[in-house]
Amino acid sequence: MTEFERALVTGLSARPRRIAPKWFYDAEGSKLFERICELPEYYPTRTELALLDRHAPEIASRIGPRCEIVEFGAGAIRKLRVLLGALDAPARFVPIDISGEHLLAAATALRKAHPALEVQPVVGDFTRDLSLPTAAGRRVGFFPGSSIGNFDPPHAVELLRRFGSLLAGGGLLIGVDLVKDPALLHAAYNDSTGVTAAFNLNLWARASREAGADFDLSQWFHSAFYNAPLQRIEMHLVSRRAQRVTVAGESFEFAEGASVHTENSYKYTVAGFQALAREAGFSPAACWTDRANRFALHWLEGEPAAAKAR
């Protein structure tokens, strides 16, 4: 049984049923997510890109010269390109992503556009132990896209601690979606053209392609809503009728209206996220937000290795 098959069987056997969002990102899912990023309703991408462009010189001064940039969940490597012109002779770029085909194509395109930049992609799951190449300079982390919001706060702290260990005292530039009007959030995750729905449903299509599942996609629908007490968007796949589905040789029963929780996207206040970063061992040093306070970029200073050893 593959890791994906085990994740499906385990998640569908649990109560409540839940599948981790990292499994969205096969080649098709990665392409669909890039389409989401272009949607007029999906403000996070364009807001973050504008912040990176507007504050690139100040961000570059924080990063410093001859650094090795490690991007967690690099995807199409779109956002680093905004910073490259401002950076002072980066020693190397190490993009990490679970979707190998998508990552390698993006890394090849980046090399062609910036032949002087050493690019060394790493295909892997950044939530697990990773083997990175020997550092070519002081490491700095880059985690854009508010992907930290996919983790509940205790697991977000664990992940940031993992990053801190990999960065060996280097800083981290991280994008964080902010608490805002629920109507804006609802529109961002329920776009009028149905791309987000297709992205969510692709999880079942992937299960059929890779895990011998027999999901009928017409008998499921996408649901996304804001859970105000927990300050998070939740995404679910909901069964339209009572049905039985086979996955990796296992049979699962679903009642009409039964749901499978596929993603969370936690929203933070600036102060709330800074408190979480401190708990993980980082020191908040700078924060940039857009005028509407929809999105924040945080620069976090890492804890020096000597301090950790004390």
KARA-V692079 format. One record per backbone hydrogen bond with DSSP energy under -1.0 kcal/mol. NH is the residue of the N-H (numbers start at 1). CO is the residue of the C=O. E is the energy in kcal/mol with one decimal. If there is no record, write none. Layout:
NH;CO;E  NH;CO;E
//
This chain:
6;2;-2.5  7;3;-2.3  8;4;-2.3  9;5;-2.6  10;6;-2.7  11;7;-2.5  12;8;-2.6  13;9;-1.2  14;10;-1.0  18;11;-1.4  19;261;-2.3  23;20;-1.6  24;21;-2.1  25;22;-1.2  26;24;-1.5  30;26;-2.6  31;27;-1.8  32;28;-2.3  33;29;-2.3  34;30;-1.9  35;31;-1.6  36;32;-2.1  37;33;-2.1  38;35;-1.1  39;36;-1.8  43;41;-1.5  47;43;-2.4  48;44;-2.5  49;45;-2.7  50;46;-2.0  51;47;-1.9  52;48;-2.6  53;49;-2.3  54;50;-2.7  55;51;-2.3  59;55;-2.7  60;56;-2.9  61;57;-1.9  62;58;-1.6  63;59;-2.3  64;60;-2.7  66;88;-2.1  68;138;-2.2  69;92;-2.5  70;140;-2.9  71;94;-1.7  72;142;-2.2  73;96;-1.3  74;96;-2.6  77;74;-2.4  83;80;-1.1  84;80;-1.6  86;83;-1.8  87;83;-1.3  89;87;-1.0  91;67;-1.6  92;67;-1.0  93;118;-2.7  94;69;-3.4  96;71;-2.7  97;122;-1.6  100;98;-1.1  103;99;-2.5  104;100;-2.8  105;101;-1.7  106;102;-1.9  107;103;-2.8  108;104;-2.1  109;105;-2.0  110;106;-2.2  111;107;-2.3  112;108;-1.8  113;109;-1.9  114;110;-2.3  117;114;-1.9  120;93;-2.7  122;95;-2.9  124;97;-1.9  128;125;-1.9  140;68;-2.6  141;171;-3.0  142;70;-2.3  143;173;-2.9  149;146;-1.7  150;147;-2.0  151;148;-1.5  156;152;-2.4  157;153;-2.2  158;154;-1.8  159;155;-2.4  160;156;-2.5  161;157;-2.2  162;158;-2.0  163;159;-2.5  164;160;-2.7  165;161;-2.0  166;162;-2.1  167;163;-2.6  169;164;-1.0  170;167;-1.6  172;300;-2.5  173;141;-2.7  174;298;-2.4  175;143;-1.9  176;296;-3.0  178;294;-2.2  179;268;-1.5  184;181;-1.0  185;181;-1.5  186;182;-2.9  187;183;-2.0  188;184;-1.9  189;185;-1.4  194;191;-1.1  198;194;-2.1  199;195;-2.4  200;196;-2.4  201;197;-2.8  202;198;-1.6  203;200;-1.5  205;201;-1.7  206;202;-3.1  207;203;-2.0  208;204;-2.0  209;205;-2.1  210;206;-3.0  211;207;-2.2  213;207;-1.6  214;246;-1.3  219;216;-2.3  220;217;-1.5  221;238;-2.0  223;236;-2.3  225;234;-1.8  227;232;-3.5  228;226;-1.0  232;227;-1.6  233;265;-2.1  234;225;-2.8  235;263;-2.8  236;223;-2.9  237;260;-2.2  238;221;-2.7  239;258;-3.0  240;219;-2.8  243;254;-2.8  245;252;-2.8  247;250;-3.1  248;211;-2.5  250;247;-2.5  252;245;-2.8  254;243;-3.1  257;239;-2.7  258;255;-2.2  260;237;-2.3  261;17;-2.3  262;235;-2.4  263;235;-1.5  265;233;-2.1  266;149;-3.1  267;231;-3.2  268;177;-2.2  273;269;-2.3  274;270;-2.2  275;271;-2.0  276;272;-1.7  277;273;-2.6  278;274;-2.2  279;275;-1.9  280;276;-1.3  281;278;-1.6  282;277;-2.4  283;301;-2.6  285;299;-2.8  286;299;-1.4  288;297;-2.6  290;295;-1.1  293;290;-1.7  296;176;-2.6  297;288;-2.7  298;174;-2.8  299;286;-2.8  300;172;-2.8  301;283;-3.0  308;304;-1.8  309;305;-1.7
//
